[in-house]
Amino acid sequence: MEIDSRMARELARKFEMESNKREIEITENWKKDLEVVYRKKYESLGALQVELKNLMERMNNRIRALTAIVKEG
């Protein structure tokens, strides 16, 4: 089955739209996590740093997992 250029452009456009929607969802989730850290009352700067480090570590773990998936694909 051969795909003409119009159909290929339409598929690429749909893929881009879905990709953008997914990126919005991911960014909104990270924003919510960051807002939780921002709103929380901390006893010290050290406690805030620990919380930020935990958030960054979760982000790094997700990046590593996605990177591994991309490399396998």
GUPA-574373 format. One record per atom (N, C-alpha, C): residue number from 1; residue in three letters; atom name; x, z, y. Coordinates in steps of 0.2 Angstrom, whole numbers, m for minus. Layout:
REM GUPA-574373
{i NUM aa ALA at CA px X pz Z py Y} $
...
//
This chain:
REM GUPA-574373
{i 1 aa MET at N px 4 pz 0 py m6} $
{i 1 aa MET at CA px 0 pz 0 py 0} $
{i 1 aa MET at C px 4 pz 0 py 6} $
{i 2 aa GLU at N px 3 pz m5 py 11} $
{i 2 aa GLU at CA px 7 pz m5 py 17} $
{i 2 aa GLU at C px 3 pz m2 py 23} $
{i 3 aa ILE at N px 7 pz 1 py 27} $
{i 3 aa ILE at CA px 4 pz 4 py 33} $
{i 3 aa ILE at C px 6 pz 0 py 39} $
{i 4 aa ASP at N px 1 pz m2 py 42} $
{i 4 aa ASP at CA px 2 pz m6 py 48} $
{i 4 aa ASP at C px 5 pz m1 py 54} $
{i 5 aa SER at N px 7 pz m4 py 59} $
{i 5 aa SER at CA px 10 pz 0 py 65} $
{i 5 aa SER at C px 5 pz 4 py 68} $
{i 6 aa ARG at N px m1 pz 2 py 69} $
{i 6 aa ARG at CA px m6 pz 5 py 72} $
{i 6 aa ARG at C px m8 pz 12 py 68} $
{i 7 aa MET at N px m8 pz 11 py 62} $
{i 7 aa MET at CA px m10 pz 17 py 57} $
{i 7 aa MET at C px m4 pz 22 py 57} $
{i 8 aa ALA at N px 2 pz 19 py 57} $
{i 8 aa ALA at CA px 8 pz 23 py 57} $
{i 8 aa ALA at C px 8 pz 27 py 64} $
{i 9 aa ARG at N px 7 pz 24 py 70} $
{i 9 aa ARG at CA px 6 pz 28 py 76} $
{i 9 aa ARG at C px 1 pz 33 py 76} $
{i 10 aa GLU at N px m5 pz 32 py 73} $
{i 10 aa GLU at CA px m10 pz 36 py 73} $
{i 10 aa GLU at C px m8 pz 42 py 68} $
{i 11 aa LEU at N px m5 pz 41 py 63} $
{i 11 aa LEU at CA px m3 pz 46 py 58} $
{i 11 aa LEU at C px 2 pz 51 py 62} $
{i 12 aa ALA at N px 7 pz 48 py 65} $
{i 12 aa ALA at CA px 12 pz 51 py 69} $
{i 12 aa ALA at C px 9 pz 56 py 74} $
{i 13 aa ARG at N px 4 pz 53 py 78} $
{i 13 aa ARG at CA px 0 pz 57 py 83} $
{i 13 aa ARG at C px m3 pz 63 py 80} $
{i 14 aa LYS at N px m7 pz 62 py 74} $
{i 14 aa LYS at CA px m10 pz 67 py 71} $
{i 14 aa LYS at C px m5 pz 73 py 69} $
{i 15 aa PHE at N px 0 pz 70 py 66} $
{i 15 aa PHE at CA px 5 pz 75 py 64} $
{i 15 aa PHE at C px 8 pz 79 py 70} $
{i 16 aa GLU at N px 9 pz 76 py 75} $
{i 16 aa GLU at CA px 12 pz 79 py 81} $
{i 16 aa GLU at C px 7 pz 84 py 84} $
{i 17 aa MET at N px 0 pz 83 py 84} $
{i 17 aa MET at CA px m5 pz 87 py 86} $
{i 17 aa MET at C px m5 pz 93 py 82} $
{i 18 aa GLU at N px m5 pz 92 py 75} $
{i 18 aa GLU at CA px m5 pz 98 py 70} $
{i 18 aa GLU at C px 1 pz 102 py 71} $
{i 19 aa SER at N px 7 pz 99 py 72} $
{i 19 aa SER at CA px 13 pz 103 py 73} $
{i 19 aa SER at C px 12 pz 107 py 79} $
{i 20 aa ASN at N px 10 pz 104 py 85} $
{i 20 aa ASN at CA px 9 pz 108 py 91} $
{i 20 aa ASN at C px 4 pz 114 py 90} $
{i 21 aa LYS at N px m1 pz 113 py 87} $
{i 21 aa LYS at CA px m6 pz 118 py 86} $
{i 21 aa LYS at C px m3 pz 124 py 82} $
{i 22 aa ARG at N px 1 pz 122 py 77} $
{i 22 aa ARG at CA px 4 pz 127 py 73} $
{i 22 aa ARG at C px 9 pz 131 py 77} $
{i 23 aa GLU at N px 13 pz 127 py 81} $
{i 23 aa GLU at CA px 18 pz 131 py 85} $
{i 23 aa GLU at C px 15 pz 135 py 90} $
{i 24 aa ILE at N px 9 pz 134 py 93} $
{i 24 aa ILE at CA px 5 pz 138 py 97} $
{i 24 aa ILE at C px 3 pz 144 py 94} $
{i 25 aa GLU at N px 1 pz 144 py 87} $
{i 25 aa GLU at CA px m1 pz 150 py 84} $
{i 25 aa GLU at C px 5 pz 154 py 82} $
{i 26 aa ILE at N px 10 pz 151 py 81} $
{i 26 aa ILE at CA px 16 pz 155 py 79} $
{i 26 aa ILE at C px 18 pz 159 py 86} $
{i 27 aa THR at N px 19 pz 155 py 91} $
{i 27 aa THR at CA px 21 pz 158 py 97} $
{i 27 aa THR at C px 16 pz 164 py 100} $
{i 28 aa GLU at N px 9 pz 163 py 99} $
{i 28 aa GLU at CA px 5 pz 168 py 100} $
{i 28 aa GLU at C px 6 pz 174 py 96} $
{i 29 aa ASN at N px 7 pz 173 py 90} $
{i 29 aa ASN at CA px 8 pz 179 py 85} $
{i 29 aa ASN at C px 15 pz 183 py 88} $
{i 30 aa TRP at N px 20 pz 180 py 89} $
{i 30 aa TRP at CA px 26 pz 183 py 92} $
{i 30 aa TRP at C px 25 pz 187 py 98} $
{i 31 aa LYS at N px 21 pz 183 py 103} $
{i 31 aa LYS at CA px 19 pz 186 py 109} $
{i 31 aa LYS at C px 15 pz 193 py 108} $
{i 32 aa LYS at N px 10 pz 193 py 103} $
{i 32 aa LYS at CA px 6 pz 199 py 102} $
{i 32 aa LYS at C px 11 pz 204 py 100} $
{i 33 aa ASP at N px 16 pz 203 py 95} $
{i 33 aa ASP at CA px 21 pz 208 py 93} $
{i 33 aa ASP at C px 25 pz 211 py 99} $
{i 34 aa LEU at N px 27 pz 206 py 103} $
{i 34 aa LEU at CA px 31 pz 208 py 109} $
{i 34 aa LEU at C px 27 pz 212 py 114} $
{i 35 aa GLU at N px 20 pz 211 py 115} $
{i 35 aa GLU at CA px 16 pz 215 py 119} $
{i 35 aa GLU at C px 15 pz 222 py 116} $
{i 36 aa VAL at N px 15 pz 223 py 110} $
{i 36 aa VAL at CA px 14 pz 229 py 107} $
{i 36 aa VAL at C px 21 pz 233 py 109} $
{i 37 aa VAL at N px 26 pz 230 py 108} $
{i 37 aa VAL at CA px 33 pz 234 py 110} $
{i 37 aa VAL at C px 32 pz 236 py 117} $
{i 38 aa TYR at N px 30 pz 231 py 122} $
{i 38 aa TYR at CA px 30 pz 232 py 129} $
{i 38 aa TYR at C px 25 pz 238 py 131} $
{i 39 aa ARG at N px 19 pz 238 py 128} $
{i 39 aa ARG at CA px 14 pz 243 py 129} $
{i 39 aa ARG at C px 16 pz 250 py 127} $
{i 40 aa LYS at N px 20 pz 250 py 121} $
{i 40 aa LYS at CA px 21 pz 257 py 118} $
{i 40 aa LYS at C px 26 pz 261 py 123} $
{i 41 aa LYS at N px 24 pz 268 py 123} $
{i 41 aa LYS at CA px 28 pz 272 py 127} $
{i 41 aa LYS at C px 34 pz 275 py 123} $
{i 42 aa TYR at N px 40 pz 274 py 125} $
{i 42 aa TYR at CA px 46 pz 276 py 122} $
{i 42 aa TYR at C px 49 pz 282 py 125} $
{i 43 aa GLU at N px 52 pz 287 py 121} $
{i 43 aa GLU at CA px 55 pz 293 py 123} $
{i 43 aa GLU at C px 61 pz 291 py 126} $
{i 44 aa SER at N px 65 pz 286 py 124} $
{i 44 aa SER at CA px 71 pz 284 py 127} $
{i 44 aa SER at C px 72 pz 277 py 127} $
{i 45 aa LEU at N px 78 pz 275 py 130} $
{i 45 aa LEU at CA px 80 pz 268 py 130} $
{i 45 aa LEU at C px 82 pz 266 py 123} $
{i 46 aa GLY at N px 85 pz 270 py 120} $
{i 46 aa GLY at CA px 87 pz 269 py 113} $
{i 46 aa GLY at C px 81 pz 268 py 108} $
{i 47 aa ALA at N px 76 pz 271 py 109} $
{i 47 aa ALA at CA px 70 pz 270 py 105} $
{i 47 aa ALA at C px 67 pz 263 py 106} $
{i 48 aa LEU at N px 67 pz 261 py 112} $
{i 48 aa LEU at CA px 65 pz 254 py 114} $
{i 48 aa LEU at C px 70 pz 249 py 111} $
{i 49 aa GLN at N px 76 pz 250 py 111} $
{i 49 aa GLN at CA px 81 pz 246 py 108} $
{i 49 aa GLN at C px 80 pz 245 py 101} $
{i 50 aa VAL at N px 79 pz 250 py 97} $
{i 50 aa VAL at CA px 78 pz 250 py 90} $
{i 50 aa VAL at C px 72 pz 246 py 89} $
{i 51 aa GLU at N px 66 pz 247 py 93} $
{i 51 aa GLU at CA px 60 pz 243 py 92} $
{i 51 aa GLU at C px 61 pz 235 py 93} $
{i 52 aa LEU at N px 65 pz 234 py 98} $
{i 52 aa LEU at CA px 67 pz 227 py 100} $
{i 52 aa LEU at C px 71 pz 224 py 94} $
{i 53 aa LYS at N px 76 pz 228 py 92} $
{i 53 aa LYS at CA px 80 pz 225 py 86} $
{i 53 aa LYS at C px 76 pz 224 py 80} $
{i 54 aa ASN at N px 71 pz 228 py 78} $
{i 54 aa ASN at CA px 67 pz 227 py 73} $
{i 54 aa ASN at C px 63 pz 220 py 74} $
{i 55 aa LEU at N px 60 pz 219 py 79} $
{i 55 aa LEU at CA px 57 pz 213 py 81} $
{i 55 aa LEU at C px 62 pz 207 py 80} $
{i 56 aa MET at N px 67 pz 207 py 83} $
{i 56 aa MET at CA px 72 pz 202 py 82} $
{i 56 aa MET at C px 74 pz 200 py 75} $
{i 57 aa GLU at N px 75 pz 206 py 71} $
{i 57 aa GLU at CA px 77 pz 205 py 64} $
{i 57 aa GLU at C px 71 pz 201 py 60} $
{i 58 aa ARG at N px 65 pz 203 py 62} $
{i 58 aa ARG at CA px 59 pz 200 py 59} $
{i 58 aa ARG at C px 59 pz 192 py 60} $
{i 59 aa MET at N px 61 pz 191 py 67} $
{i 59 aa MET at CA px 61 pz 184 py 69} $
{i 59 aa MET at C px 67 pz 180 py 65} $
{i 60 aa ASN at N px 73 pz 184 py 65} $
{i 60 aa ASN at CA px 78 pz 180 py 61} $
{i 60 aa ASN at C px 77 pz 179 py 54} $
{i 61 aa ASN at N px 73 pz 184 py 51} $
{i 61 aa ASN at CA px 71 pz 183 py 44} $
{i 61 aa ASN at C px 67 pz 177 py 43} $
{i 62 aa ARG at N px 62 pz 176 py 47} $
{i 62 aa ARG at CA px 57 pz 170 py 47} $
{i 62 aa ARG at C px 61 pz 164 py 48} $
{i 63 aa ILE at N px 66 pz 164 py 53} $
{i 63 aa ILE at CA px 70 pz 158 py 54} $
{i 63 aa ILE at C px 74 pz 156 py 48} $
{i 64 aa ARG at N px 77 pz 161 py 45} $
{i 64 aa ARG at CA px 81 pz 160 py 39} $
{i 64 aa ARG at C px 77 pz 157 py 33} $
{i 65 aa ALA at N px 71 pz 160 py 32} $
{i 65 aa ALA at CA px 66 pz 157 py 27} $
{i 65 aa ALA at C px 64 pz 150 py 29} $
{i 66 aa LEU at N px 62 pz 148 py 35} $
{i 66 aa LEU at CA px 60 pz 142 py 37} $
{i 66 aa LEU at C px 66 pz 137 py 36} $
{i 67 aa THR at N px 72 pz 139 py 38} $
{i 67 aa THR at CA px 78 pz 135 py 37} $
{i 67 aa THR at C px 79 pz 133 py 30} $
{i 68 aa ALA at N px 79 pz 138 py 26} $
{i 68 aa ALA at CA px 80 pz 137 py 18} $
{i 68 aa ALA at C px 74 pz 132 py 16} $
{i 69 aa ILE at N px 68 pz 132 py 18} $
{i 69 aa ILE at CA px 63 pz 128 py 16} $
{i 69 aa ILE at C px 65 pz 120 py 18} $
{i 70 aa VAL at N px 67 pz 120 py 24} $
{i 70 aa VAL at CA px 68 pz 113 py 27} $
{i 70 aa VAL at C px 74 pz 110 py 23} $
{i 71 aa LYS at N px 79 pz 114 py 22} $
{i 71 aa LYS at CA px 85 pz 111 py 18} $
{i 71 aa LYS at C px 83 pz 109 py 11} $
{i 72 aa GLU at N px 79 pz 113 py 8} $
{i 72 aa GLU at CA px 76 pz 111 py 1} $
{i 72 aa GLU at C px 72 pz 104 py 1} $
{i 73 aa GLY at N px 69 pz 103 py 7} $
{i 73 aa GLY at CA px 64 pz 98 py 7} $
{i 73 aa GLY at C px 68 pz 91 py 9} $
//
